[in-house]
């Protein structure tokens, strides 16, 4: 799976996802921090299968779009916690997810 992590998610998520065989980029590693969400979604994220964010407004705007997309944007709805337990919880849910159940702009998990 090709995954893009928004700038509001910990960079430390990328390495364990890569170890599972996924192609993972982050907004920070691509040096796109501060790029407006519309540009990010329409141009950058199209190279990915999933784009994960904690930005509820971003997810809401994507749900309202009528245009077709190859990427599924998901709002990570896990509770806020320190980075290490957040990454552990994220990965536990990630491995249990049936990705076909989620549509563009959905809350995950």
C-alpha positions, 0 to 999 in steps of 0.5 A: 500500500502507498501511504501518505502521512499528513504533517499532524501525525508523528514521523515515527509512524513511517518506519514501522509501516515501511517495515511491514512492506508499505511505501510510506511518505510524510508531508515533512519528509517531502518538504511540503509542510504548510501546503494548503489541503486542497493542493495537497489532496488534488495533486500530491496525494493522488500518488498514494492509496491512503492519506492519513490525517488528524485534521477534521476540517481536511476530512470534512472538505474531502467528503464534500468533493464531488470529483473522483479520486484514487486516494482515500483520505482518512481522519485518524480518530485515535485519542491524543496521547504521547507519541510512543503509545500513539504509534503502538495503538495506530499500528495495532488498529492498522493491522486489523483494518479492513480497508474496504470498509472506509470511504473517502473522508471517513474517520478511522478506526 
